């Protein structure tokens, strides 16, 4: 729950930075570059906050259970026969470093 609260705070901060940059800073010619940078920062904060609030970042590090090379079968198609998958050794399970 703590991550969701932090995510929502980041979204609100991003919206605030974006709105202030769009409404106030963008209209001054001298502050045009600063306004563009702060608009970018606001969009990044909104994106990161949304990812934290929806817990999308937790799924990034989830290990795969099936071998990606043989798709979990343990066998690959060679020229005229099936062979044991060289990546998983025929188990069909992903290695720890995948």
ROTI-85943 format. One line per 2 residues: number of its first residue (from 1); their letters; for each residue x, y, z of N, C-alpha, C. Coordinates in steps of 0.2 Angstrom, whole numbers, plus 5000, padded with zeros to 4 digits. Atoms other than C-alpha are relative to their C-alpha. Layout:
BEGIN
NUM) A) X,Y,Z,X,Y,Z,X,Y,Z | ...
This chain:
BEGIN
1) XX) 5004,4994,5000,5000,5000,5000,5004,5006,5000 | 4995,4995,5000,5015,5011,5003,5002,5002,4993
3) XX) 4998,4999,5007,5020,5010,4985,4995,5004,4996 | 5006,4997,5003,5003,5015,4979,4999,5007,5002
5) XX) 5000,4994,4998,5003,5030,4990,5006,5005,4997 | 4995,4997,5003,5020,5035,4984,4999,5001,4992
7) XX) 5001,5000,5007,5015,5032,4966,4995,5006,4999 | 5005,4995,5001,5000,5043,4968,5003,5007,5001
9) XX) 4997,4994,4998,5010,5057,4976,5005,5002,4994 | 4996,4998,5006,5022,5056,4961,4996,5002,4994
11) XX) 5004,4998,5005,5008,5057,4949,4997,5007,5001 | 5002,4993,4998,5001,5073,4958,5005,5005,4999
13) XX) 4994,4995,5001,5018,5081,4958,5002,5001,4993 | 4999,4999,5007,5020,5077,4940,4995,5004,4997
15) XX) 5006,4996,5003,5003,5085,4936,5001,5007,5002 | 4998,4993,4998,5008,5100,4946,5005,5003,4996
17) XX) 4994,4998,5004,5025,5102,4938,4998,5002,4993 | 5002,4999,5007,5017,5100,4921,4996,5006,4999
19) XX) 5005,4994,5000,5003,5112,4924,5003,5007,5001 | 4997,4994,4999,5014,5125,4931,5005,5002,4994
21) XX) 4996,4998,5006,5026,5124,4917,4996,5002,4994 | 5004,4999,5006,5013,5124,4904,4996,5007,5001
23) XX) 5004,4994,5000,5003,5139,4911,5004,5006,5002 | 4996,4994,4998,5017,5150,4919,5006,5000,4996
25) XX) 4993,4999,5003,5034,5146,4912,5000,5000,4992 | 5000,5000,5007,5030,5143,4894,4999,5006,4996
27) XX) 5001,4994,5003,5024,5160,4891,5005,5005,5000 | 4994,4995,5000,5040,5169,4895,5005,4997,4995
29) XX) 4995,5002,5005,5052,5169,4881,5007,4998,5003 | 4994,5001,4997,5067,5169,4892,5001,4993,5004
31) XX) 5001,5007,4997,5061,5153,4901,4998,4995,4996 | 5002,5005,5005,5057,5143,4886,5003,4993,5001
33) XX) 4997,5006,4999,5070,5130,4888,4999,4997,5007 | 5002,5003,4993,5067,5128,4907,4993,4997,5000
35) XX) 5007,5003,5000,5049,5126,4903,4999,4993,4997 | 5000,5007,5003,5052,5112,4891,5003,4995,5004
37) XX) 4997,5005,4995,5063,5103,4903,4996,4998,5005 | 5004,5001,4994,5051,5105,4917,4994,4996,4997
39) XX) 5005,5004,5003,5037,5098,4905,5002,4993,5000 | 4997,5007,5000,5048,5083,4902,5000,4997,5007
41) XX) 4999,5002,4994,5051,5081,4920,4993,4998,5003 | 5007,5001,4998,5032,5082,4924,4997,4994,4997
43) XX) 5003,5006,5003,5028,5069,4911,5004,4993,5003 | 4996,5006,4997,5042,5057,4918,4997,4998,5007
45) XX) 5003,5001,4994,5035,5059,4935,4993,4997,5000 | 5007,5003,5001,5017,5055,4929,5001,4993,4998
47) XX) 4999,5007,5002,5024,5039,4921,5002,4996,5005 | 4997,5004,4995,5034,5033,4935,4995,4999,5006
49) XX) 5005,5000,4994,5020,5037,4948,4995,4995,4998 | 5005,5004,5002,5007,5028,4937,5003,4993,5000
51) XX) 4997,5006,4999,5019,5013,4936,5000,4997,5007 | 5000,5002,4993,5021,5012,4955,4993,4999,5002
53) XX) 5006,5001,4998,5003,5015,4958,4996,4994,4998 | 5003,5006,5002,4997,5001,4947,5004,4994,5001
55) XX) 4995,5005,4998,5012,4990,4953,5002,4996,4993 | 4997,5003,5006,5018,4987,4935,5008,4999,5001
57) XX) 4993,5001,4999,5036,4988,4941,5002,4994,5003 | 4999,5006,4997,5034,4973,4951,5001,4994,4995
59) XX) 5000,5005,5005,5031,4962,4936,5006,5000,4995 | 4994,5000,5005,5047,4967,4927,5005,4995,5002
61) XX) 4995,5004,4998,5058,4956,4938,4998,4993,5001 | 5003,5006,4999,5047,4941,4938,5004,4995,4995
63) XX) 4996,5004,5004,5057,4926,4932,4995,4995,4996 | 5004,5005,5004,5050,4915,4918,5001,4993,5002
65) XX) 4999,5007,4998,5047,4897,4921,5002,4996,4995 | 4999,5004,5006,5048,4890,4904,5007,5003,4996
67) XX) 4994,4998,5004,5064,4890,4893,4998,5004,4994 | 5002,4996,5006,5063,4903,4880,5002,4997,4993
69) XX) 4997,5003,5006,5073,4893,4867,4995,4995,4997 | 5004,5005,5002,5062,4878,4867,4993,5001,5002
71) XX) 5007,4998,4998,5046,4886,4874,4997,4995,5005 | 5002,5005,4995,5046,4873,4888,4999,4993,4998
73) XX) 5001,5007,5002,5046,4857,4878,5006,4996,5001 | 4994,5004,4999,5064,4852,4881,5003,4998,4994
75) XX) 4998,5003,5007,5066,4848,4862,5000,5006,4995 | 5000,4996,5006,5071,4858,4847,5000,4996,4994
77) XX) 5000,5003,5006,5068,4854,4829,5007,5001,4996 | 4994,5000,5004,5085,4850,4820,4998,4999,4993
79) XX) 5001,5001,5007,5087,4847,4802,4995,4995,4998 | 5005,5006,5001,5078,4830,4802,4998,4996,5006
81) XX) 5002,5004,4994,5075,4825,4820,5000,5005,5005 | 5000,4996,4994,5072,4832,4837,5006,4999,5004
83) XX) 4994,5001,4996,5086,4836,4848,4998,5003,5007 | 5000,4997,4994,5088,4840,4866,5002,5008,5000
85) XX) 4999,4993,5000,5087,4859,4870,5007,5001,5003 | 4993,4998,4997,5105,4866,4872,4999,5005,5006
87) XX) 5000,4995,4995,5099,4880,4883,4998,4997,5007 | 5003,5002,4993,5089,4871,4897,5002,4992,5001
89) XX) 4998,5007,4999,5096,4853,4894,4995,4995,5000 | 5005,5005,5001,5080,4845,4890,4995,5001,5006
91) XX) 5005,4999,4995,5071,4851,4906,4994,5004,4999 | 5006,4995,5002,5060,4864,4898,4999,5006,5005
93) XX) 5001,4995,4995,5063,4875,4913,5006,5006,4999 | 4995,4995,5001,5072,4892,4912,5006,5000,5005
95) XX) 4994,5000,4995,5089,4894,4919,5000,5006,5004 | 5000,4994,4996,5093,4906,4933,5002,5006,4997
97) XX) 4997,4994,5003,5102,4918,4922,4996,5003,4995 | 5005,4998,5005,5087,4920,4910,4996,5005,5002
